[in-house]
């Protein structure tokens, strides 16, 4: 008869923070929530562009493209913060951006097995959100200057310059988000930080790069409108910027760790982060 090994008194190693709840059912549910959140975001973005930049009394009342972009940026920023703070956003993490999902994995707080499902859900939600806006608002959404809210860089911008701008913009956002999520007192402010930064990118970069800094923001509008020029840049550059920013934050703050992948700044059950 073989003898059983003596029980060890050593504690079992803790599970990696990003892999504790990576069950297939959890991944499916949270990816579905990301799909819904991104659908609502792109429906909202297309709607905002339709009424602020397209033919409307509001568009007539707001003079100049720069002021219009400021209004668009403020509206999109508030919408994004609201989605992150919503119940679905709290459950999924409220990424609504493939580059954020990738960054949270690189920070070590999001399961790598969830990255691809999240990204696919976000991209699919982007397309459905634009189509929903077309169904609600009609042909005006397809015509200039709305064109399904698709972005294009200003005349003279090359792929390289656009890539650098989009990567740098996303890098700044990921660095600041990661820094805030390292501190339990700052973490609850992340939704407003993200909303402000995205709104500022739209207002400041709208006439040059378009101010996307989110692959899902451009994917749906580009696919539905057929405006595929520069799409690869809008998809890849933010992902590269996110990875670089995560690396830099880890190097500069090696003794501190990001506490959660939820941009609302809580633990999985919604309770505050530990001291």
C-alpha positions in Angstrom: 0.0 0.0 0.0 1.4 3.4 -1.0 1.7 6.0 1.7 0.2 9.4 1.3 2.5 12.4 1.5 2.4 14.2 4.8 0.4 17.4 4.7 2.4 20.5 4.3 2.1 23.5 6.7 3.1 25.9 4.1 0.3 28.1 2.8 -0.8 27.7 -0.8 0.5 30.5 -3.0 -2.1 33.1 -3.7 -3.8 33.3 -7.1 -2.6 36.0 -9.4 -4.8 39.0 -9.0 -5.9 38.9 -12.6 -6.9 35.3 -12.7 -9.2 34.9 -9.6 -12.5 35.2 -11.5 -11.5 34.3 -15.0 -14.1 31.5 -15.4 -15.7 31.1 -18.8 -19.1 32.2 -17.6 -17.7 35.3 -15.9 -15.7 36.2 -19.0 -18.8 35.8 -21.2 -21.0 37.9 -18.9 -18.5 40.7 -18.5 -17.7 40.8 -22.2 -21.4 41.1 -22.9 -21.5 44.1 -20.6 -18.6 45.6 -22.4 -20.5 45.1 -25.7 -23.5 46.9 -24.3 -21.4 49.8 -22.8 -19.5 50.3 -26.1 -22.8 50.2 -28.1 -24.2 52.9 -25.8 -21.0 55.0 -26.1 -21.0 54.9 -29.9 -24.7 55.5 -30.2 -24.1 58.5 -27.9 -21.1 59.7 -29.8 -22.8 59.5 -33.2 -25.9 61.2 -31.7 -23.8 64.0 -30.3 -21.9 64.5 -33.5 -25.2 64.5 -35.5 -26.8 67.3 -33.4 -23.7 69.4 -32.6 -21.9 69.2 -36.0 -24.7 68.2 -38.3 -27.7 70.3 -39.4 -29.7 71.3 -36.3 -30.7 74.4 -34.3 -28.0 73.5 -31.8 -25.3 73.4 -34.5 -26.5 76.8 -35.7 -26.3 78.2 -32.2 -22.7 77.1 -31.5 -20.3 79.2 -33.6 -17.1 77.9 -35.0 -15.6 74.4 -35.2 -13.5 74.8 -32.1 -16.4 75.7 -29.9 -18.4 72.8 -31.4 -15.6 70.4 -30.6 -15.6 71.7 -27.0 -19.3 70.9 -26.7 -18.8 67.5 -28.2 -15.8 66.8 -25.9 -17.7 67.8 -22.8 -20.8 65.7 -23.8 -18.7 62.6 -24.7 -16.6 63.0 -21.5 -19.7 63.1 -19.3 -21.3 60.1 -21.1 -18.1 58.1 -20.7 -17.8 58.9 -17.0 -21.5 57.9 -16.5 -21.0 54.6 -18.3 -18.0 53.7 -16.2 -20.0 54.5 -13.0 -23.1 52.6 -14.2 -24.0 49.2 -12.8 -22.7 47.4 -16.0 -19.5 49.5 -15.9 -18.9 48.5 -12.3 -19.4 44.9 -13.1 -17.2 44.7 -16.2 -14.6 47.3 -15.2 -16.0 49.9 -17.5 -13.0 49.7 -20.0 -15.0 50.5 -23.2 -11.6 50.7 -24.9 -9.4 47.9 -26.1 -6.3 49.8 -25.1 -7.5 50.1 -21.5 -8.2 46.3 -21.4 -4.7 45.6 -22.7 -3.2 48.0 -20.2 -5.0 46.5 -17.3 -3.6 43.1 -18.3 -0.1 44.6 -18.4 -0.7 46.1 -15.0 -1.3 42.5 -13.7 -4.9 43.1 -12.5 -6.9 41.8 -15.4 -6.8 38.2 -16.7 -5.0 37.8 -20.0 -7.6 35.3 -21.2 -10.3 38.0 -21.0 -8.4 40.5 -23.2 -9.5 39.1 -26.6 -13.2 38.6 -25.6 -13.3 42.1 -24.3 -11.7 43.6 -27.4 -14.0 41.7 -29.7 -17.1 42.7 -27.7 -16.0 46.3 -27.7 -15.4 46.4 -31.5 -18.8 44.6 -32.1 -20.6 47.1 -29.8 -19.0 49.9 -31.7 -20.5 48.8 -35.0 -23.9 48.1 -33.5 -23.9 51.5 -31.8 -23.4 53.3 -35.0 -26.0 51.3 -36.8 -28.5 52.0 -34.0 -27.8 55.7 -34.4 -28.4 55.4 -38.1 -31.7 53.6 -37.5 -32.9 56.3 -35.0 -31.7 59.5 -36.7 -32.0 58.5 -40.4 -30.0 59.3 -43.5 -28.6 62.6 -42.1 -26.2 60.5 -40.0 -24.7 59.1 -43.3 -24.2 62.5 -44.9 -21.4 65.0 -44.4 -20.4 66.5 -42.0 -21.6 63.7 -39.7 -20.6 60.6 -41.8 -21.3 58.2 -39.0 -18.9 60.2 -36.7 -16.0 58.7 -38.6 -12.6 60.5 -37.9 -9.9 61.6 -40.3 -6.7 63.4 -39.6 -6.2 66.9 -41.0 -4.8 67.3 -44.5 -1.0 66.8 -44.6 -1.0 64.3 -41.6 1.0 61.1 -42.4 0.4 57.7 -41.0 3.6 58.2 -38.9 2.5 61.5 -37.4 -1.0 60.2 -36.6 0.5 57.1 -35.1 2.7 59.1 -32.8 -0.1 61.4 -31.7 -2.6 58.6 -31.0 0.0 56.5 -29.2 1.1 59.5 -27.1 -2.5 60.5 -26.2 -3.4 57.0 -25.1 -0.1 56.7 -23.3 -0.9 59.8 -21.2 -4.3 58.5 -20.3 -3.1 55.0 -19.4 -0.3 56.4 -17.2 -2.6 58.7 -15.3 -5.3 56.0 -14.9 -2.7 53.5 -13.6 -1.2 56.1 -11.3 -4.7 56.9 -9.8 -5.5 53.2 -9.5 -2.4 52.7 -7.4 -3.9 55.0 -4.7 -7.2 54.0 -3.0 -8.0 57.7 -2.4 -7.5 58.7 -6.0 -9.1 55.6 -7.5 -12.7 56.8 -7.2 -11.9 59.9 -9.3 -10.8 57.8 -12.3 -14.2 57.9 -14.1 -14.0 61.7 -14.1 -10.3 61.7 -15.0 -11.1 59.5 -18.0 -14.0 61.6 -19.1 -12.0 64.8 -18.7 -9.0 63.5 -20.7 -11.1 62.1 -23.5 -13.1 65.3 -23.7 -9.9 67.3 -23.8 -8.5 65.1 -26.5 -11.6 65.7 -28.6 -11.6 69.5 -28.0 -7.8 70.0 -28.6 -7.1 67.4 -31.3 -10.4 67.2 -33.1 -9.2 69.4 -36.0 -5.8 67.6 -36.3 -6.0 63.9 -35.4 -9.7 63.6 -34.7 -8.9 62.9 -31.0 -9.9 59.2 -31.0 -7.5 57.5 -28.5 -9.8 54.5 -28.5 -9.8 51.8 -31.2 -13.4 51.1 -30.6 -14.3 54.8 -31.0 -13.2 54.7 -34.6 -13.8 51.1 -35.6 -17.6 51.2 -35.9 -17.8 54.6 -37.7 -15.1 53.6 -40.1 -16.6 50.2 -40.9 -20.1 51.5 -41.4 -19.1 54.5 -43.4 -16.4 52.8 -45.5 -13.9 55.4 -44.4 -11.1 52.9 -43.9 -8.1 55.2 -44.6 -5.9 55.4 -41.5 -8.1 52.9 -39.7 -5.1 50.7 -38.9 -3.4 53.6 -37.2 -6.5 54.4 -35.0 -6.6 50.7 -34.1 -2.9 49.9 -33.4 -1.4 53.2 -32.1 -3.5 53.4 -28.9 -2.6 49.8 -28.1 1.1 50.5 -28.5 0.8 53.7 -26.4 -1.0 51.7 -23.6 1.7 49.0 -23.4 4.5 51.6 -23.3 2.7 53.6 -20.6 2.1 50.5 -18.5 5.8 49.7 -18.8 6.9 53.2 -17.8 4.5 53.3 -14.8 5.9 50.0 -13.6 9.5 51.2 -13.9 8.9 54.6 -12.2 6.7 53.2 -9.4 8.1 49.7 -9.0 7.1 49.4 -5.4 3.5 50.2 -6.0 0.9 48.2 -7.7 -2.4 48.9 -9.6 -5.1 47.8 -7.2 -8.0 47.0 -9.6 -9.0 46.8 -13.2 -12.3 48.5 -12.5 -12.2 52.1 -13.6 -14.8 53.0 -11.0 -12.1 52.3 -8.4 -13.6 49.5 -6.4 -13.1 45.8 -5.8 -15.1 43.1 -7.6 -17.9 43.3 -5.1 -18.2 47.0 -5.2 -16.5 47.6 -1.9 -13.8 50.3 -1.5 -10.2 49.3 -2.1 -8.2 48.2 0.9 -5.9 50.8 2.6 
